[in-house]
Amino acid sequence: MEASQVAALIRAGLPEAEKVEVTGGEGKFEALVVSPQFAGMNAVKKHQTVYATVRDQIDSGEVHALSIRAFTPEDAPDA
């Protein structure tokens, strides 16, 4: 699975996301997700929300590891 495919899955599952950047490959990925949907969520809930968008790929083994940085637009680092 390619990083662009993981990014597309996250975007499809979180259509309000303002930014989705995924890097990596060979089943190991890092994602930066910025979405107003994360407002009021703690870090664990944000990560669970992102993981849910790729749950099938994790279960099938296409995605072995996904490191997530998830922010609201107000809290996002300048990048």
DSSP file (Angstrom, degrees, kcal/mol; ACC not computed):
  #  RESIDUE AA STRUCTURE BP1 BP2  ACC     N-H-->O    O-->H-N    N-H-->O    O-->H-N    TCO  KAPPA ALPHA  PHI   PSI    X-CA   Y-CA   Z-CA
    1    1 A M              0   0    0      0, 0.0    26,-0.6     0, 0.0    25,-0.4   0.000 360.0 360.0 360.0 139.7    0.0    0.0    0.0
    2    2 A E     >  -     0   0    0     23,-0.1     4,-1.8     1,-0.1     3,-0.5  -0.570 360.0-117.7 -93.2 155.4    1.2    3.5   -0.9
    3    3 A A  H  > S+     0   0    0     21,-0.5     4,-2.5     1,-0.2     5,-0.2   0.867 115.9  57.6 -58.7 -37.2    1.2    6.5    1.3
    4    4 A S  H  > S+     0   0    0      1,-0.2     4,-2.0     2,-0.2    -1,-0.2   0.844 104.5  51.5 -64.5 -32.7   -1.1    8.3   -1.1
    5    5 A Q  H  > S+     0   0    0     -3,-0.5     4,-2.0     2,-0.2    -1,-0.2   0.892 109.7  48.8 -70.3 -39.6   -3.6    5.4   -0.7
    6    6 A V  H  X S+     0   0    0     -4,-1.8     4,-2.3     2,-0.2    -2,-0.2   0.923 111.1  51.0 -64.1 -43.7   -3.5    5.8    3.1
    7    7 A A  H  X S+     0   0    0     -4,-2.5     4,-2.7     1,-0.2    -2,-0.2   0.902 108.3  52.0 -59.9 -42.1   -4.0    9.5    2.7
    8    8 A A  H  X S+     0   0    0     -4,-2.0     4,-2.4     1,-0.2    -1,-0.2   0.890 108.9  50.3 -63.3 -39.4   -7.0    8.9    0.4
    9    9 A L  H  X S+     0   0    0     -4,-2.0     4,-2.1     2,-0.2    -1,-0.2   0.911 111.7  47.6 -64.7 -42.0   -8.6    6.6    3.0
   10   10 A I  H  X S+     0   0    0     -4,-2.3     4,-1.9     2,-0.2    -2,-0.2   0.929 112.3  49.5 -65.3 -44.2   -8.2    9.1    5.7
   11   11 A R  H  < S+     0   0    0     -4,-2.7     6,-0.2     1,-0.2    -2,-0.2   0.899 111.2  49.7 -60.9 -40.7   -9.6   11.9    3.6
   12   12 A A  H  < S+     0   0    0     -4,-2.4    -1,-0.2     1,-0.2    -2,-0.2   0.885 115.2  43.3 -65.9 -38.0  -12.6    9.8    2.7
   13   13 A G  H  < S+     0   0    0     -4,-2.1    -1,-0.2     1,-0.3    -2,-0.2   0.724 123.6  36.2 -80.6 -21.7  -13.2    8.9    6.3
   14   14 A L    ><  +     0   0    0     -4,-1.9     3,-2.3    -5,-0.2    -1,-0.3  -0.616  67.6 169.1-128.4  70.5  -12.7   12.5    7.6
   15   15 A P  T 3  S+     0   0    0      0, 0.0    -1,-0.1     0, 0.0    -4,-0.1   0.691  74.9  60.8 -62.8 -18.3  -14.1   14.7    4.8
   16   16 A E  T 3  S+     0   0    0     -3,-0.1    -5,-0.1    19,-0.0    -3,-0.0   0.560  76.2 124.2 -82.8  -7.1  -13.9   17.8    7.0
   17   17 A A    <   -     0   0    0     -3,-2.3    18,-0.3    -6,-0.2     3,-0.1  -0.284  46.3-163.8 -59.2 132.2  -10.1   17.4    7.3
   18   18 A E  S    S+     0   0    0     16,-2.6     2,-0.3     1,-0.3    17,-0.2   0.713  76.7  21.2 -86.5 -24.2   -8.2   20.6    6.2
   19   19 A K  E     +A   34   0A   0     15,-1.6    15,-2.6     2,-0.0     2,-0.4  -0.978  57.0 173.6-149.3 131.2   -4.9   18.8    5.9
   20   20 A V  E     +A   33   0A   0     -2,-0.3     2,-0.4    13,-0.2    13,-0.2  -0.941   9.4 171.5-137.1 114.7   -3.9   15.1    5.5
   21   21 A E  E     -A   32   0A   0     11,-2.5    11,-2.7    -2,-0.4     2,-0.4  -0.992   5.7-177.4-125.0 127.1   -0.2   14.3    4.9
   22   22 A V  E     +A   31   0A   0     -2,-0.4     2,-0.3     9,-0.2     9,-0.2  -0.988   2.5 177.2-127.2 132.2    1.0   10.7    4.9
   23   23 A T  E     +A   30   0A   0      7,-2.5     7,-2.4    -2,-0.4     2,-0.2  -0.842  36.6  55.0-124.9 165.1    4.6    9.6    4.5
   24   24 A G  E     -A   29   0A   0     -2,-0.3   -21,-0.5     5,-0.2     2,-0.3  -0.664  50.8-149.5 113.1-166.9    6.2    6.2    4.6
   25   25 A G  E >   +A   28   0A   0      3,-1.9     3,-1.9    -2,-0.2   -23,-0.1  -0.967  61.2  69.3 174.8 179.8    5.8    2.9    2.9
   26   26 A E  T 3  S-     0   0    0    -25,-0.4   -24,-0.1    -2,-0.3     3,-0.1   0.838 127.8 -52.4  53.6  37.5    6.1   -0.9    3.1
   27   27 A G  T 3  S+     0   0    0    -26,-0.6    37,-2.5     1,-0.1    38,-2.3   0.378 120.4 102.1  86.9  -4.6    3.2   -0.9    5.6
   28   28 A K  E <   +Ab  25  65A   0     -3,-1.9    -3,-1.9    36,-0.2     2,-0.3  -0.958  48.1 167.7-119.1 119.9    4.7    1.7    8.0
   29   29 A F  E     -Ab  24  66A   0     36,-2.6    38,-2.7    -2,-0.5     2,-0.4  -0.886  29.2-150.2-133.7 157.5    3.2    5.2    7.8
   30   30 A E  E     -Ab  23  67A   0     -7,-2.4    -7,-2.5    -2,-0.3     2,-0.4  -0.996  20.8-165.0-125.2 133.7    3.2    8.5    9.5
   31   31 A A  E     -Ab  22  68A   0     36,-3.3    38,-2.6    -2,-0.4     2,-0.5  -0.960  15.4-165.0-125.0 137.9    0.1   10.8    9.2
   32   32 A L  E     -Ab  21  69A   0    -11,-2.7   -11,-2.5    -2,-0.4     2,-0.4  -0.989  19.9-179.5-113.6 121.1   -0.5   14.4   10.0
   33   33 A V  E     -Ab  20  70A   0     36,-2.8    38,-2.5    -2,-0.5     2,-0.5  -0.986  12.6-172.9-128.5 127.7   -4.2   15.2   10.1
   34   34 A V  E     +Ab  19  71A   0    -15,-2.6   -16,-2.6    -2,-0.4   -15,-1.6  -0.979  22.7 151.3-120.2 119.6   -5.7   18.6   10.8
   35   35 A S    >   -     0   0    0     36,-2.4     3,-1.5    -2,-0.5   -18,-0.2  -0.993  50.6-138.6-150.8 138.5   -9.5   18.7   11.2
   36   36 A P  G >  S+     0   0    0      0, 0.0     3,-1.8     0, 0.0    36,-0.1   0.719 100.1  78.2 -65.7 -18.5  -12.1   20.7   13.0
   37   37 A Q  G 3  S+     0   0    0      1,-0.3    35,-0.1   -23,-0.1   -20,-0.0   0.737  82.1  66.2 -60.3 -23.1  -13.8   17.4   13.8
   38   38 A F  G X  S+     0   0    0     -3,-1.5     3,-2.4    33,-0.2    -1,-0.3   0.525  70.4 128.3 -79.3  -5.6  -11.1   16.9   16.5
   39   39 A A  T <  S+     0   0    0     -3,-1.8     3,-0.1     1,-0.3    32,-0.0  -0.275  79.9   9.5 -55.5 130.0  -12.4   19.8   18.6
   40   40 A G  T 3  S+     0   0    0      1,-0.3     2,-0.3     0, 0.0    -1,-0.3   0.388 101.3 122.1  81.9  -3.1  -13.1   18.6   22.2
   41   41 A M    <   -     0   0    0     -3,-2.4    -1,-0.3     1,-0.0     2,-0.1  -0.684  57.9-132.0 -92.1 144.2  -11.4   15.2   21.7
   42   42 A N     >  -     0   0    0     -2,-0.3     4,-2.2    -3,-0.1     5,-0.2  -0.379  37.9 -94.2 -81.0 173.4   -8.4   14.1   23.7
   43   43 A A  H  > S+     0   0    0      1,-0.2     4,-2.3     2,-0.2     5,-0.2   0.875 124.4  52.7 -59.4 -40.5   -5.4   12.6   22.0
   44   44 A V  H  > S+     0   0    0      1,-0.2     4,-2.5     2,-0.2    -1,-0.2   0.926 110.1  47.4 -62.7 -44.9   -6.6    9.0   22.3
   45   45 A K  H  > S+     0   0    0      2,-0.2     4,-2.2     1,-0.2    -1,-0.2   0.884 110.4  52.8 -65.6 -38.2  -10.0    9.8   20.8
   46   46 A K  H  X S+     0   0    0     -4,-2.2     4,-2.0     2,-0.2    -1,-0.2   0.942 111.7  46.0 -60.2 -46.8   -8.3   11.7   17.9
   47   47 A H  H  X S+     0   0    0     -4,-2.3     4,-3.1     1,-0.2    -2,-0.2   0.900 111.2  51.8 -64.5 -41.2   -6.1    8.7   17.2
   48   48 A Q  H  X S+     0   0    0     -4,-2.5     4,-2.0     1,-0.2    -1,-0.2   0.888 108.1  53.1 -61.4 -38.4   -9.0    6.3   17.4
   49   49 A T  H  X S+     0   0    0     -4,-2.2     4,-0.6     2,-0.2    -1,-0.2   0.905 113.0  42.4 -64.5 -42.4  -10.9    8.4   14.9
   50   50 A V  H >X S+     0   0    0     -4,-2.0     3,-1.4     1,-0.2     4,-0.5   0.928 111.8  54.1 -70.5 -45.0   -8.0    8.4   12.4
   51   51 A Y  H >< S+     0   0    0     -4,-3.1     3,-1.6     1,-0.3     4,-0.3   0.871  99.3  63.9 -55.8 -37.3   -7.4    4.6   12.9
   52   52 A A  H >< S+     0   0    0     -4,-2.0     3,-0.6     1,-0.3     4,-0.3   0.793  94.4  60.7 -59.5 -27.5  -11.0    3.9   12.2
   53   53 A T  H << S+     0   0    0     -3,-1.4    -1,-0.3    -4,-0.6    -2,-0.2   0.714 117.1  29.5 -74.1 -19.0  -10.5    5.2    8.6
   54   54 A V  T <X S+     0   0    0     -3,-1.6     4,-2.1    -4,-0.5     3,-0.3   0.123  82.7 118.9-123.9  19.4   -7.9    2.5    7.9
   55   55 A R  H <> S+     0   0    0     -3,-0.6     4,-2.9    -4,-0.3     5,-0.2   0.883  75.5  52.1 -55.2 -44.3   -9.1   -0.3   10.2
   56   56 A D  H  > S+     0   0    0     -4,-0.3     4,-1.9     1,-0.2    -1,-0.2   0.887 110.4  48.4 -62.2 -38.3   -9.7   -2.7    7.3
   57   57 A Q  H  >>S+     0   0    0     -3,-0.3     6,-1.9     2,-0.2     5,-1.2   0.838 112.5  48.5 -72.7 -32.6   -6.2   -2.2    6.0
   58   58 A I  H ><5S+     0   0    0     -4,-2.1     3,-0.8     4,-0.2    -2,-0.2   0.933 112.2  48.8 -68.0 -46.6   -4.7   -2.7    9.5
   59   59 A D  H 3<5S+     0   0    0     -4,-2.9    -2,-0.2     1,-0.2    -1,-0.2   0.847 112.8  47.8 -62.0 -34.9   -6.8   -5.8   10.0
   60   60 A S  H 3<5S-     0   0    0     -4,-1.9    -1,-0.2    -5,-0.2    -2,-0.2   0.602 114.3-115.8 -83.7 -11.0   -5.7   -7.2    6.6
   61   61 A G  T <<5S+     0   0    0     -3,-0.8    -3,-0.2    -4,-0.7    -4,-0.1   0.440  84.8 117.4  91.2  -0.7   -2.0   -6.4    7.3
   62   62 A E  S   <S+     0   0    0     -5,-1.2     2,-0.5    -6,-0.2    -4,-0.2   0.855  82.2  41.2 -66.4 -33.1   -1.7   -3.9    4.5
   63   63 A V        +     0   0    0     -6,-1.9    -2,-0.3    -9,-0.1    -1,-0.2  -0.970  65.0 171.5-115.6 116.6   -0.9   -1.3    7.2
   64   64 A H        +     0   0    0    -37,-2.5     2,-0.3    -2,-0.5   -36,-0.2   0.805  69.9  12.5 -92.8 -34.6    1.4   -2.6    9.9
   65   65 A A  E     -b   28   0A   0    -38,-2.3   -36,-2.6     2,-0.0     2,-0.4  -0.998  56.7-175.1-147.2 139.2    2.0    0.7   11.7
   66   66 A L  E     -b   29   0A   0     -2,-0.3     2,-0.5   -38,-0.2   -36,-0.2  -0.915   8.6-162.5-138.9 109.8    0.5    4.1   11.6
   67   67 A S  E     -b   30   0A   0    -38,-2.7   -36,-3.3    -2,-0.4     2,-0.4  -0.796  19.5-158.3 -90.0 131.0    2.0    7.0   13.7
   68   68 A I  E     -b   31   0A   0     -2,-0.5     2,-0.5   -38,-0.2   -36,-0.2  -0.929  25.2-176.3-122.6 134.2   -0.5    9.8   14.0
   69   69 A R  E     -b   32   0A   0    -38,-2.6   -36,-2.8    -2,-0.4     2,-0.4  -0.984  22.5-178.8-118.6 115.0   -0.3   13.5   14.7
   70   70 A A  E     +b   33   0A   0     -2,-0.5     2,-0.3   -38,-0.2   -36,-0.2  -0.962   5.5 164.9-124.6 130.9   -3.8   14.9   14.9
   71   71 A F  E     -b   34   0A   0    -38,-2.5   -36,-2.4    -2,-0.4   -33,-0.2  -0.945  36.7-118.7-139.2 155.7   -4.7   18.5   15.5
   72   72 A T    >>  -     0   0    0     -2,-0.3     4,-1.2   -38,-0.2     3,-0.7  -0.549  46.0-104.1 -79.1 161.9   -7.6   21.0   15.3
   73   73 A P  T 34 S+     0   0    0      0, 0.0     3,-0.3     0, 0.0    -1,-0.1   0.867 123.1  54.0 -57.2 -34.9   -6.9   23.9   12.9
   74   74 A E  T 34 S+     0   0    0      1,-0.2    -3,-0.0   -38,-0.0     0, 0.0   0.811 114.8  38.9 -68.8 -30.3   -6.3   26.1   15.9
   75   75 A D  T <4 S+     0   0    0     -3,-0.7    -1,-0.2     2,-0.1   -41,-0.0   0.482  86.5 120.9 -99.6  -5.4   -3.7   23.8   17.5
   76   76 A A     <  -     0   0    0     -4,-1.2     2,-0.1    -3,-0.3   -42,-0.0  -0.322  65.7-117.5 -65.1 138.5   -1.9   22.7   14.3
   77   77 A P        -     0   0    0      0, 0.0     2,-0.5     0, 0.0    -1,-0.1  -0.426  36.3 -98.0 -69.4 150.5    1.8   23.4   14.1
   78   78 A D              0   0    0      1,-0.2     0, 0.0    -2,-0.1     0, 0.0  -0.585 360.0 360.0 -69.7 121.3    2.9   25.8   11.3
   79   79 A A              0   0    0     -2,-0.5    -1,-0.2    -3,-0.0    -3,-0.0   0.317 360.0 360.0-150.4 360.0    4.1   23.6    8.5
